[in-house]
Amino acid sequence: MQRDSLYIAVSRALFILAMLMPSGISWAHEENSCCSAISSPEASSSSDGDEAPRRALPAPFVSPPFPSAEYQGSPLVGVPPSDTVYPLMQAIYNTSYGEAVKKSKIKAYGWINGSGNLSTCRHSNSPDSYWLVPNKVELDQFIIRVEREVDSVQTDHIDVGFRSSFLYGIDYRYMTAGGWTSSQLLKHNKLYGYDFTEQYVEVYIPSVAQGMIVRIGRWIACPDIETQFAPDNYMGTHSLLFTFDTYTQTGIMATIMINKNWTVQATIHAGTDMAPWYKGAVATGMFGVRWVSCDNKDSLYLVLNSINSAKFRRFHMYGQPFGHDNFNYLVGTWQHKFSDEIHTKTEGYFMWQRDAVVGGTPSAGPVKSFGGGGGIGANIPGTTWTYGAVNYTMFKFSDKDFITVRNEVWRDTDGERAGFPGTYTSHAIGLTHNFNSVVQIRPEIGYYRNWGRRAFDLGKRRGMVLCGLDLTVRY
């Protein structure tokens, strides 16, 4: 009843907001705004050449070689749909029905990502993520995606789009959300599995402020520098900060562009990594603000990513006491562009949860050598805290290559996230080389440490040296 009431209240609020914000609303065009008012699409250019018409500020970064040309945030209003054509779509366009497919603006593409690593750990590289099994070559991600992007540059009609992304590989373990084929991990603790990671519809409404995109379904959580899909990251491995925050949300999200500088977001979802039909689901709010400076050198993205009671969800499942994480947290990212060759991104969050358990969301499956399984952890009475910061700094030295330096400090006060309490640090450096638009390789090396106890290799080591590379092939 409480969940239904909150959904209804948020839906009404979004409806009222839409009614109160007609196109051309005066506060979106204040003369004292340092950026010009937005009316019709204009061609803008970045330092590397001309761009397609857009109503947002020019893209700050060069992509490729960087994984994205935009400052952090999703979805982005006023940014044109991608015009990149990968081999599968090129083959379809070359058929007799290619023109009809082009006109529909529907695309199908994907990638295969595999990695191999050398580690000082013997059984598991946890609590770090993705490159989980030490000293082996594994398939991380096989992705197939079908989508139609909305055109939020134009302002004369409503547009409808969608995205459907299917994943198979080890990385399903990190995408898993309760209720979305989750028994593979939560009941059986399988190393490999599949996941319907993104399944959503978008509606673009140009008459709300400078444009609003409403997203309904399941999406990748928006606030992080890092993301779940391999080609969208600066490195093959991930920070501990990213490893233990939200991966996906299922619900409804409204993103509203106020002007070229400001965008706001409001969401109602079913809780961190839970479907609305899952036993532990709880009505959860989210609110975000994105700002880009007029000189396009800086951006801030601040998100209260989960707003509810912050109490660990407890219930019975798979014939035993079970539960699911329900942490709340505030997360923010500052991004700065020094030049076309160098930019930096710093993210930090502060997370809390009440009456949690050691290790967070459990797996009822058997204990495996790589980790997981064994059921629910020990109780942590009261409120527990997790917080930290990570910095990424990138150096481009050719049209196909850049170097990434990543440093972080992260604290899990009671082991609610990593299973082992303490202060962690990690330091890593990696190279990204794009052979072409289809094939990419990323070698890297890093050192990870818990400064208070043995936390790596399932509690056997204080620290870990991890080196390796991953290979991505797009199709």
Salt bridges, closest charged atoms under 4 A:
GLU51 OE1 - ARG54 NH1 3.33
GLU70 OE1 - ARG54 NH2 3.03
GLU138 OE2 - LYS136 NZ 3.78
GLU147 OE1 - ARG163 NE 2.77
ASP156 OD1 - HIS157 ND1 2.58
ASP159 OD1 - ARG148 NH1 3.01
ASP195 OD2 - ARG218 NH1 3.13
GLU198 OE1 - ARG145 NH2 3.08
GLU198 OE2 - ARG163 NH1 3.26
GLU202 OE2 - ARG215 NH2 2.64
GLU226 OE1 - HIS238 ND1 2.84
ASP298 OD1 - HIS336 ND1 2.78
ASP325 OD2 - ARG417 NH1 2.71
ASP340 OD1 - LYS337 NZ 2.99
ASP355 OD2 - LYS311 NZ 3.95
ASP399 OD1 - LYS396 NZ 3.77
ASP401 OD1 - HIS433 ND1 2.50
ASP457 OD2 - ARG461 NE 3.47
ASP470 OD2 - ARG442 NH2 2.67
